[in-house]
Amino acid sequence: MNQNLFHFGILLSNIVDKKAFLNAVLSDNNEGKLRVFNGYKGALFSDLTIAQYIESEHRHHTIEITKAQNRFLHTFSSGERRKALLDHCLAQKPDYIIFDSLFDHLDVPSRKELSSQLLELSKSISIIQVEHRKDSVLPFIRNVGYVQDNSFVISDVPEIVQTKKNKIATDFPSSLMFFKKDYETIIKFDKVSIHYDDTPIVTNINWKVQPGEFWQLIGPNGSGKSTLLSMITGDNPKAYGQDIMIFDRKKGSGESIWELKRKIGYFSTNLAELFKRNHTVEQMIVSGFFDSIGLYRKPSGLQQQKAKQWLDVIEMKHLKDSYFNRLPLGQQRLVLIARALIKQPPLLILDEPFEGLDTENVDLVAQLINTLVEKTQITIIYVSHTVEEALAPSHIYELIPTEDGSLGQIKL
């Protein structure tokens, strides 16, 4: 195939079973526009592949694709894992590589660097790029198709994705839980510095978040965004001994981690990896009341009713009895966002809430966030590498890497 290179972009709706689709493409039984790849050797560059290798290493206690470094893959950062997987894919000398959600987890400079790398690679290997949004497709890929459902039929990309404007404004669910409403300060960091061994992560961080504010937290990969979030949520013991106030209380003054988590709704793209058991979609959303990884207590009728209302909001009520871990990734993320919102806590943290979503569901989540800003006093911290035009944070806090650890500044 290298003599007749053919590059193809595929946009997937969030209802498509991505794993099954990728396996189908690699099976050599393609029809229609992808038939040209039948009979050729393919490789898959995907977070799904990375997860499989990590699970295999854990199960067999053997190093799979990082033998040269003599390190298990799970000990690498997200960016390092992707680099190791790309090296592994190229070492197989494939005729084509499928790149799945190529830019997930990457900051803008890393995206530009990877785009340049793949432009060079495209001169010797055919590329299939699988994405959910058209603006993520590499510029040199001119042939783009759309897969709407699990028939896996590739059609032309629709010119306009029909979205349901103003839906959320009329059916925004009320809350079952009640929280203190008169906090003076939600978060306050005063000269906070964090080191891991001899490596400085953040230095002299001063950051104050007031009730009802909508913040975006930005910074390149490795700048310490996850470190700051983990100190807020109570998951990082390095927060103790620092001058940190959370909900008007100094960190370490006696409040348990569960008392803290009760006041926080949290979404991260990594959360889906923690839910391994067969919980239904409804059970997953109800678990947000208990801050548990799955549901292990009997919910009340009112809690179940509230979950159904949130399923209406994300347009997934028909899937309430489906198993969460069998849903396409995009639908899993919508469920986890609803899980974070069900108790309508004083603080909502959304870590890359748009990753893995198609255009229609990006619009839905943006409407949801904007409705929260307009109609509630929930404080929101939103983390993203990209700017969503539909959102308008009132404040932006930026982490700027230095040799002595990242510095923080309010971006005007």
PEGIHU-V906081 format. One line per field, one symbol per residue. phi: phi as a letter, one per 30 degrees, with the letter a starting at -180 (. if undefined). psi: psi as a letter, one per 40 degrees, with the letter a starting at -180 (. if undefined). A space follows every 10 residues. Layout:
phi: ???
psi: ???
This chain:
phi: .ddbdbcbcb ccdddddddd dddddddicd cidcddddic dcbccaddde dddddddddc hbdccbdddh bddddddedd ddddddeddd ddhddbbccc heceicdddd dddddddddd dddbbdbccc bcbddcdeed dccbbbccad didccddddb ddccdidddc bdddcccbbe ccddbdbbcb hdbbbchccd cbbhdbabcc eidccccbld eidjdddddd dddjcbdddd jcdbcbhicd ejckdddddd decbcbbbdd deddccddcd eddddddddc hcdjcbbddd dddddddddd dddchbddcd cddedcdeed dedddddddd cechddbccc chdcdicded ddddddeddd ddddcbcddb cccadcccdd cbedbbcccc dbdcjdccbd cc
psi: dddghhhhih hhieehgddd dddddeeefi ibdeddehei hiihhidddd ddddddddde fihcefddef iideeiiddd dddddddddd defidihhhh gdeheiiddd dddddddddd deeehihhhh iehdeehide hdhhihhdae eehhiihidh hhigiedddd fhiiieihih efhdhdhhhh fhhhihbehh dihfhhhhhi heihihhiii heeedddddd ddeeeheedh eighhhfehh heeehidddd ddehhhhide dddegdigii ddddddedde figiheihii dddddddddd dddeffdeed eihdeeiidd dddddddddd edegidhhhh hfeeheiidd dddddddddd ddddeiehhh hhhieihhde igidihhhhh iideihiiih h.
